[in-house]
Amino acid sequence: MINKMSELKHLITVNEPKIIGISETWLYGDINDGEISQTNFQIYRSDRQQGKGGGVVIYVHNSLVSSPYQELTDIQWIHSESVWCTVQLNHTSI
């Protein structure tokens, strides 16, 4: 994903999405959020813990109220790469 940041920025500029999900990020713990941040977006990510590849990230536009989905964030998923957040839409949390 690191080598695709300019393409991501272009897609955001052209399409103006509010939520973006990306799989196979190939991110790891030594890469901080600042290296993959996008203006006006909150980042939620889960990196592969071992081996190459994998990883997932969700970008949520700051115009939406979002937070980590704590009930799933606290669970250690076995054999699963996932990232979860909640978003407030029309007074409903999804």
A tleap script that builds the chain and sets N, CA, C and O, in Angstrom:
source leaprc.protein.ff14SB
mol = sequence {
  NMET ILE ASN LYS MET SER GLU LEU LYS HIE
  LEU ILE THR VAL ASN GLU PRO LYS ILE ILE
  GLY ILE SER GLU THR TRP LEU TYR GLY ASP
  ILE ASN ASP GLY GLU ILE SER GLN THR ASN
  PHE GLN ILE TYR ARG SER ASP ARG GLN GLN
  GLY LYS GLY GLY GLY VAL VAL ILE TYR VAL
  HIE ASN SER LEU VAL SER SER PRO TYR GLN
  GLU LEU THR ASP ILE GLN TRP ILE HIE SER
  GLU SER VAL TRP CYS THR VAL GLN LEU ASN
  HIE THR SER CILE
}
set mol.1.N position { 0.817 -1.188 0.000 }
set mol.1.CA position { 0.000 0.000 0.000 }
set mol.1.C position { 0.867 1.260 0.000 }
set mol.1.O position { 0.497 2.272 -0.597 }
set mol.2.N position { 1.998 1.199 0.657 }
set mol.2.CA position { 2.864 2.377 0.749 }
set mol.2.C position { 3.199 2.919 -0.632 }
set mol.2.O position { 3.213 4.134 -0.829 }
set mol.3.N position { 3.466 2.044 -1.585 }
set mol.3.CA position { 3.841 2.505 -2.925 }
set mol.3.C position { 2.635 2.922 -3.779 }
set mol.3.O position { 2.803 3.272 -4.947 }
set mol.4.N position { 1.433 2.888 -3.213 }
set mol.4.CA position { 0.217 3.259 -3.944 }
set mol.4.C position { -0.472 4.496 -3.348 }
set mol.4.O position { -1.617 4.786 -3.696 }
set mol.5.N position { 0.197 5.214 -2.470 }
set mol.5.CA position { -0.432 6.340 -1.786 }
set mol.5.C position { -0.835 7.466 -2.744 }
set mol.5.O position { -1.871 8.096 -2.532 }
set mol.6.N position { -0.063 7.732 -3.771 }
set mol.6.CA position { -0.436 8.797 -4.716 }
set mol.6.C position { -1.686 8.404 -5.506 }
set mol.6.O position { -2.528 9.252 -5.802 }
set mol.7.N position { -1.806 7.107 -5.849 }
set mol.7.CA position { -3.013 6.647 -6.540 }
set mol.7.C position { -4.242 6.757 -5.638 }
set mol.7.O position { -5.315 7.148 -6.096 }
set mol.8.N position { -4.090 6.415 -4.365 }
set mol.8.CA position { -5.190 6.527 -3.414 }
set mol.8.C position { -5.621 7.984 -3.266 }
set mol.8.O position { -6.814 8.288 -3.266 }
set mol.9.N position { -4.659 8.869 -3.143 }
set mol.9.CA position { -4.976 10.302 -3.028 }
set mol.9.C position { -5.737 10.788 -4.258 }
set mol.9.O position { -6.687 11.560 -4.131 }
set mol.10.N position { -5.332 10.346 -5.439 }
set mol.10.CA position { -6.015 10.733 -6.673 }
set mol.10.C position { -7.460 10.215 -6.692 }
set mol.10.O position { -8.382 10.955 -7.035 }
set mol.11.N position { -7.650 8.951 -6.323 }
set mol.11.CA position { -8.998 8.379 -6.298 }
set mol.11.C position { -9.897 9.125 -5.308 }
set mol.11.O position { -11.076 9.343 -5.585 }
set mol.12.N position { -9.351 9.511 -4.172 }
set mol.12.CA position { -10.123 10.273 -3.188 }
set mol.12.C position { -10.510 11.634 -3.755 }
set mol.12.O position { -11.646 12.078 -3.586 }
set mol.13.N position { -9.587 12.287 -4.416 }
set mol.13.CA position { -9.851 13.609 -4.998 }
set mol.13.C position { -10.924 13.534 -6.072 }
set mol.13.O position { -11.809 14.388 -6.128 }
set mol.14.N position { -10.854 12.527 -6.916 }
set mol.14.CA position { -11.785 12.399 -8.042 }
set mol.14.C position { -13.164 11.910 -7.593 }
set mol.14.O position { -14.182 12.444 -8.033 }
set mol.15.N position { -13.203 10.901 -6.724 }
set mol.15.CA position { -14.465 10.240 -6.379 }
set mol.15.C position { -15.119 10.728 -5.089 }
set mol.15.O position { -16.313 10.507 -4.886 }
set mol.16.N position { -14.369 11.377 -4.226 }
set mol.16.CA position { -14.863 11.911 -2.951 }
set mol.16.C position { -15.625 10.876 -2.118 }
set mol.16.O position { -16.744 11.150 -1.685 }
set mol.17.N position { -15.042 9.692 -1.885 }
set mol.17.CA position { -15.730 8.683 -1.070 }
set mol.17.C position { -15.765 9.103 0.394 }
set mol.17.O position { -14.958 9.925 0.829 }
set mol.18.N position { -16.687 8.547 1.140 }
set mol.18.CA position { -16.785 8.805 2.581 }
set mol.18.C position { -16.192 7.660 3.386 }
set mol.18.O position { -15.691 7.876 4.490 }
set mol.19.N position { -16.241 6.441 2.848 }
set mol.19.CA position { -15.660 5.272 3.512 }
set mol.19.C position { -14.892 4.464 2.467 }
set mol.19.O position { -15.389 4.216 1.368 }
set mol.20.N position { -13.674 4.057 2.824 }
set mol.20.CA position { -12.826 3.281 1.924 }
set mol.20.C position { -12.320 2.060 2.691 }
set mol.20.O position { -11.810 2.198 3.803 }
set mol.21.N position { -12.454 0.889 2.119 }
set mol.21.CA position { -11.896 -0.336 2.689 }
set mol.21.C position { -10.851 -0.906 1.744 }
set mol.21.O position { -11.080 -1.003 0.538 }
set mol.22.N position { -9.711 -1.279 2.291 }
set mol.22.CA position { -8.623 -1.820 1.477 }
set mol.22.C position { -8.097 -3.096 2.133 }
set mol.22.O position { -7.841 -3.129 3.337 }
set mol.23.N position { -7.942 -4.140 1.327 }
set mol.23.CA position { -7.322 -5.374 1.816 }
set mol.23.C position { -5.946 -5.532 1.174 }
set mol.23.O position { -5.595 -4.825 0.230 }
set mol.24.N position { -5.186 -6.466 1.707 }
set mol.24.CA position { -3.817 -6.710 1.224 }
set mol.24.C position { -2.977 -5.436 1.277 }
set mol.24.O position { -2.331 -5.066 0.296 }
set mol.25.N position { -2.991 -4.775 2.423 }
set mol.25.CA position { -2.236 -3.522 2.582 }
set mol.25.C position { -0.735 -3.752 2.675 }
set mol.25.O position { 0.052 -2.871 2.328 }
set mol.26.N position { -0.341 -4.905 3.130 }
set mol.26.CA position { 1.063 -5.249 3.349 }
set mol.26.C position { 1.711 -4.307 4.359 }
set mol.26.O position { 2.920 -4.079 4.313 }
set mol.27.N position { 0.910 -3.761 5.267 }
set mol.27.CA position { 1.451 -2.896 6.311 }
set mol.27.C position { 1.908 -3.750 7.492 }
set mol.27.O position { 1.454 -4.880 7.673 }
set mol.28.N position { 2.812 -3.191 8.286 }
set mol.28.CA position { 3.292 -3.844 9.487 }
set mol.28.C position { 3.512 -2.780 10.549 }
set mol.28.O position { 3.466 -1.586 10.255 }
set mol.29.N position { 3.747 -3.203 11.766 }
set mol.29.CA position { 3.793 -2.298 12.915 }
set mol.29.C position { 4.770 -1.152 12.827 }
set mol.29.O position { 4.552 -0.118 13.459 }
set mol.30.N position { 5.847 -1.296 12.062 }
set mol.30.CA position { 6.834 -0.223 11.943 }
set mol.30.C position { 6.367 0.920 11.051 }
set mol.30.O position { 7.008 1.970 11.013 }
set mol.31.N position { 5.275 0.738 10.342 }
set mol.31.CA position { 4.712 1.794 9.491 }
set mol.31.C position { 3.638 2.499 10.314 }
set mol.31.O position { 2.634 1.890 10.687 }
set mol.32.N position { 3.851 3.781 10.595 }
set mol.32.CA position { 2.878 4.483 11.436 }
set mol.32.C position { 1.742 5.062 10.602 }
set mol.32.O position { 1.848 5.178 9.381 }
set mol.33.N position { 0.658 5.421 11.274 }
set mol.33.CA position { -0.522 5.939 10.590 }
set mol.33.C position { -0.218 7.178 9.758 }
set mol.33.O position { -0.842 7.393 8.719 }
set mol.34.N position { 0.728 7.992 10.201 }
set mol.34.CA position { 1.092 9.203 9.460 }
set mol.34.C position { 1.597 8.911 8.058 }
set mol.34.O position { 1.448 9.740 7.161 }
set mol.35.N position { 2.188 7.750 7.859 }
set mol.35.CA position { 2.713 7.382 6.551 }
set mol.35.C position { 1.618 6.988 5.566 }
set mol.35.O position { 1.838 7.001 4.355 }
set mol.36.N position { 0.442 6.637 6.077 }
set mol.36.CA position { -0.651 6.215 5.201 }
set mol.36.C position { -1.882 7.110 5.347 }
set mol.36.O position { -2.932 6.821 4.774 }
set mol.37.N position { -1.753 8.185 6.105 }
set mol.37.CA position { -2.914 9.044 6.347 }
set mol.37.C position { -3.352 9.763 5.077 }
set mol.37.O position { -2.561 10.001 4.165 }
set mol.38.N position { -4.621 10.095 5.052 }
set mol.38.CA position { -5.204 10.899 3.986 }
set mol.38.C position { -5.921 12.068 4.654 }
set mol.38.O position { -6.562 11.892 5.690 }
set mol.39.N position { -5.818 13.242 4.077 }
set mol.39.CA position { -6.430 14.434 4.647 }
set mol.39.C position { -7.920 14.206 4.873 }
set mol.39.O position { -8.624 13.722 3.986 }
set mol.40.N position { -8.390 14.555 6.058 }
set mol.40.CA position { -9.803 14.486 6.447 }
set mol.40.C position { -10.338 13.069 6.609 }
set mol.40.O position { -11.548 12.862 6.514 }
set mol.41.N position { -9.475 12.090 6.850 }
set mol.41.CA position { -9.916 10.720 7.069 }
set mol.41.C position { -9.336 10.159 8.361 }
set mol.41.O position { -8.175 10.396 8.695 }
set mol.42.N position { -10.176 9.406 9.087 }
set mol.42.CA position { -9.749 8.626 10.247 }
set mol.42.C position { -9.330 7.250 9.736 }
set mol.42.O position { -9.938 6.720 8.806 }
set mol.43.N position { -8.295 6.672 10.339 }
set mol.43.CA position { -7.770 5.379 9.897 }
set mol.43.C position { -8.048 4.313 10.958 }
set mol.43.O position { -7.831 4.526 12.151 }
set mol.44.N position { -8.534 3.165 10.492 }
set mol.44.CA position { -8.664 1.974 11.328 }
set mol.44.C position { -7.939 0.869 10.584 }
set mol.44.O position { -8.244 0.603 9.421 }
set mol.45.N position { -6.977 0.217 11.239 }
set mol.45.CA position { -6.196 -0.775 10.521 }
set mol.45.C position { -5.878 -1.984 11.371 }
set mol.45.O position { -5.852 -1.924 12.600 }
set mol.46.N position { -5.638 -3.084 10.678 }
set mol.46.CA position { -5.192 -4.323 11.301 }
set mol.46.C position { -4.126 -4.916 10.384 }
set mol.46.O position { -4.418 -5.317 9.257 }
set mol.47.N position { -2.916 -4.967 10.868 }
set mol.47.CA position { -1.799 -5.469 10.074 }
set mol.47.C position { -1.621 -6.962 10.290 }
set mol.47.O position { -1.957 -7.486 11.352 }
set mol.48.N position { -1.094 -7.648 9.283 }
set mol.48.CA position { -0.755 -9.064 9.447 }
set mol.48.C position { 0.359 -9.150 10.483 }
set mol.48.O position { 1.319 -8.380 10.445 }
set mol.49.N position { 0.224 -10.071 11.385 }
set mol.49.CA position { 1.198 -10.200 12.472 }
set mol.49.C position { 2.435 -11.005 12.075 }
set mol.49.O position { 3.517 -10.792 12.621 }
set mol.50.N position { 2.278 -11.918 11.136 }
set mol.50.CA position { 3.401 -12.754 10.718 }
set mol.50.C position { 3.382 -12.917 9.210 }
set mol.50.O position { 2.317 -12.950 8.594 }
set mol.51.N position { 4.543 -13.018 8.628 }
set mol.51.CA position { 4.646 -13.288 7.197 }
set mol.51.C position { 4.434 -12.062 6.340 }
set mol.51.O position { 4.259 -10.952 6.841 }
set mol.52.N position { 4.452 -12.283 5.037 }
set mol.52.CA position { 4.288 -11.200 4.075 }
set mol.52.C position { 2.828 -11.067 3.664 }
set mol.52.O position { 2.035 -11.998 3.810 }
set mol.53.N position { 2.493 -9.891 3.147 }
set mol.53.CA position { 1.156 -9.671 2.608 }
set mol.53.C position { 0.145 -9.413 3.687 }
set mol.53.O position { 0.490 -9.101 4.827 }
set mol.54.N position { -1.128 -9.549 3.310 }
set mol.54.CA position { -2.217 -9.390 4.250 }
set mol.54.C position { -2.418 -7.968 4.732 }
set mol.54.O position { -1.841 -7.024 4.192 }
set mol.55.N position { -3.232 -7.832 5.741 }
set mol.55.CA position { -3.537 -6.541 6.339 }
set mol.55.C position { -4.759 -5.889 5.722 }
set mol.55.O position { -5.027 -6.042 4.531 }
set mol.56.N position { -5.502 -5.155 6.556 }
set mol.56.CA position { -6.699 -4.448 6.111 }
set mol.56.C position { -6.741 -3.069 6.749 }
set mol.56.O position { -6.194 -2.855 7.831 }
set mol.57.N position { -7.396 -2.140 6.068 }
set mol.57.CA position { -7.533 -0.777 6.584 }
set mol.57.C position { -8.885 -0.222 6.154 }
set mol.57.O position { -9.378 -0.524 5.067 }
set mol.58.N position { -9.475 0.594 7.023 }
set mol.58.CA position { -10.689 1.340 6.698 }
set mol.58.C position { -10.369 2.816 6.902 }
set mol.58.O position { -9.820 3.206 7.933 }
set mol.59.N position { -10.718 3.632 5.911 }
set mol.59.CA position { -10.644 5.087 6.030 }
set mol.59.C position { -12.083 5.597 6.137 }
set mol.59.O position { -12.930 5.235 5.321 }
set mol.60.N position { -12.361 6.432 7.134 }
set mol.60.CA position { -13.683 7.026 7.297 }
set mol.60.C position { -13.522 8.540 7.294 }
set mol.60.O position { -12.749 9.093 8.076 }
set mol.61.N position { -14.254 9.201 6.415 }
set mol.61.CA position { -14.170 10.657 6.283 }
set mol.61.C position { -14.571 11.342 7.587 }
set mol.61.O position { -15.483 10.893 8.281 }
set mol.62.N position { -13.883 12.425 7.908 }
set mol.62.CA position { -14.144 13.157 9.148 }
set mol.62.C position { -15.535 13.784 9.209 }
set mol.62.O position { -15.965 14.202 10.284 }
set mol.63.N position { -16.244 13.859 8.092 }
set mol.63.CA position { -17.614 14.370 8.116 }
set mol.63.C position { -18.574 13.373 8.761 }
set mol.63.O position { -19.714 13.715 9.076 }
set mol.64.N position { -18.104 12.128 8.958 }
set mol.64.CA position { -18.881 11.090 9.626 }
set mol.64.C position { -18.308 10.864 11.021 }
set mol.64.O position { -17.097 10.954 11.221 }
set mol.65.N position { -19.162 10.577 11.968 }
set mol.65.CA position { -18.711 10.245 13.317 }
set mol.65.C position { -18.409 8.750 13.348 }
set mol.65.O position { -19.285 7.925 13.089 }
set mol.66.N position { -17.160 8.411 13.668 }
set mol.66.CA position { -16.767 7.008 13.685 }
set mol.66.C position { -15.916 6.720 14.915 }
set mol.66.O position { -15.341 7.622 15.523 }
set mol.67.N position { -15.852 5.443 15.262 }
set mol.67.CA position { -15.013 5.001 16.372 }
set mol.67.C position { -14.730 3.515 16.199 }
set mol.67.O position { -15.454 2.823 15.483 }
set mol.68.N position { -13.666 3.015 16.860 }
set mol.68.CA position { -13.415 1.572 16.783 }
set mol.68.C position { -14.603 0.813 17.357 }
set mol.68.O position { -15.217 1.254 18.329 }
set mol.69.N position { -14.922 -0.315 16.762 }
set mol.69.CA position { -16.007 -1.151 17.271 }
set mol.69.C position { -15.414 -2.015 18.366 }
set mol.69.O position { -14.887 -3.095 18.099 }
set mol.70.N position { -15.501 -1.543 19.589 }
set mol.70.CA position { -14.787 -2.127 20.715 }
set mol.70.C position { -15.145 -3.585 20.962 }
set mol.70.O position { -14.276 -4.374 21.334 }
set mol.71.N position { -16.395 -3.957 20.766 }
set mol.71.CA position { -16.798 -5.332 21.059 }
set mol.71.C position { -16.045 -6.338 20.200 }
set mol.71.O position { -15.800 -7.464 20.635 }
set mol.72.N position { -15.676 -5.942 18.981 }
set mol.72.CA position { -14.905 -6.843 18.116 }
set mol.72.C position { -13.414 -6.566 18.188 }
set mol.72.O position { -12.605 -7.462 17.950 }
set mol.73.N position { -13.042 -5.340 18.513 }
set mol.73.CA position { -11.629 -4.970 18.589 }
set mol.73.C position { -10.928 -5.752 19.696 }
set mol.73.O position { -9.754 -6.098 19.555 }
set mol.74.N position { -11.625 -6.034 20.790 }
set mol.74.CA position { -11.024 -6.725 21.922 }
set mol.74.C position { -10.858 -8.224 21.703 }
set mol.74.O position { -10.143 -8.881 22.459 }
set mol.75.N position { -11.496 -8.763 20.697 }
set mol.75.CA position { -11.438 -10.201 20.437 }
set mol.75.C position { -10.234 -10.504 19.546 }
set mol.75.O position { -10.011 -9.826 18.543 }
set mol.76.N position { -9.480 -11.499 19.907 }
set mol.76.CA position { -8.375 -11.953 19.059 }
set mol.76.C position { -8.926 -12.992 18.087 }
set mol.76.O position { -9.194 -14.128 18.479 }
set mol.77.N position { -9.094 -12.612 16.830 }
set mol.77.CA position { -9.625 -13.531 15.821 }
set mol.77.C position { -8.530 -14.482 15.377 }
set mol.77.O position { -7.426 -14.060 15.030 }
set mol.78.N position { -8.840 -15.745 15.390 }
set mol.78.CA position { -7.880 -16.758 14.951 }
set mol.78.C position { -8.079 -16.979 13.452 }
set mol.78.O position { -9.203 -17.195 13.000 }
set mol.79.N position { -7.001 -16.925 12.689 }
set mol.79.CA position { -7.024 -17.155 11.236 }
set mol.79.C position { -7.917 -16.142 10.514 }
set mol.79.O position { -8.550 -16.477 9.513 }
set mol.80.N position { -7.967 -14.933 11.006 }
set mol.80.CA position { -8.811 -13.926 10.368 }
set mol.80.C position { -8.136 -12.566 10.463 }
set mol.80.O position { -7.635 -12.180 11.518 }
set mol.81.N position { -8.130 -11.857 9.364 }
set mol.81.CA position { -7.673 -10.471 9.382 }
set mol.81.C position { -8.905 -9.607 9.212 }
set mol.81.O position { -9.590 -9.677 8.191 }
set mol.82.N position { -9.183 -8.796 10.213 }
set mol.82.CA position { -10.363 -7.949 10.130 }
set mol.82.C position { -10.132 -6.655 10.893 }
set mol.82.O position { -9.320 -6.591 11.815 }
set mol.83.N position { -10.857 -5.637 10.489 }
set mol.83.CA position { -10.855 -4.362 11.200 }
set mol.83.C position { -12.295 -3.874 11.204 }
set mol.83.O position { -12.997 -3.986 10.199 }
set mol.84.N position { -12.735 -3.332 12.335 }
set mol.84.CA position { -14.127 -2.940 12.507 }
set mol.84.C position { -14.203 -1.533 13.092 }
set mol.84.O position { -13.357 -1.132 13.891 }
set mol.85.N position { -15.206 -0.809 12.689 }
set mol.85.CA position { -15.496 0.486 13.302 }
set mol.85.C position { -17.001 0.710 13.237 }
set mol.85.O position { -17.709 0.036 12.489 }
set mol.86.N position { -17.474 1.653 14.019 }
set mol.86.CA position { -18.881 2.048 13.942 }
set mol.86.C position { -18.943 3.428 13.315 }
set mol.86.O position { -18.037 4.245 13.476 }
set mol.87.N position { -20.023 3.671 12.601 }
set mol.87.CA position { -20.258 4.966 11.962 }
set mol.87.C position { -21.676 5.396 12.323 }
set mol.87.O position { -22.609 4.598 12.242 }
set mol.88.N position { -21.836 6.648 12.719 }
set mol.88.CA position { -23.153 7.191 13.043 }
set mol.88.C position { -23.789 7.748 11.772 }
set mol.88.O position { -23.223 8.631 11.127 }
set mol.89.N position { -24.963 7.234 11.415 }
set mol.89.CA position { -25.731 7.718 10.262 }
set mol.89.C position { -27.170 7.893 10.678 }
set mol.89.O position { -27.806 6.949 11.145 }
set mol.90.N position { -27.687 9.093 10.514 }
set mol.90.CA position { -29.093 9.373 10.862 }
set mol.90.C position { -29.437 8.901 12.259 }
set mol.90.O position { -30.460 8.247 12.466 }
set mol.91.N position { -28.588 9.229 13.214 }
set mol.91.CA position { -28.787 8.889 14.641 }
set mol.91.C position { -28.779 7.393 14.903 }
set mol.91.O position { -29.283 6.941 15.931 }
set mol.92.N position { -28.211 6.620 13.983 }
set mol.92.CA position { -28.108 5.186 14.139 }
set mol.92.C position { -26.646 4.790 14.015 }
set mol.92.O position { -25.940 5.288 13.138 }
set mol.93.N position { -26.194 3.910 14.875 }
set mol.93.CA position { -24.842 3.423 14.823 }
set mol.93.C position { -24.789 2.135 14.001 }
set mol.93.O position { -25.466 1.156 14.317 }
set mol.94.N position { -23.980 2.151 12.949 }
set mol.94.CA position { -23.832 0.940 12.129 }
set mol.94.C position { -22.386 0.502 12.122 }
set mol.94.O position { -22.047 -0.499 11.490 }
savepdb mol mol.pdb
quit
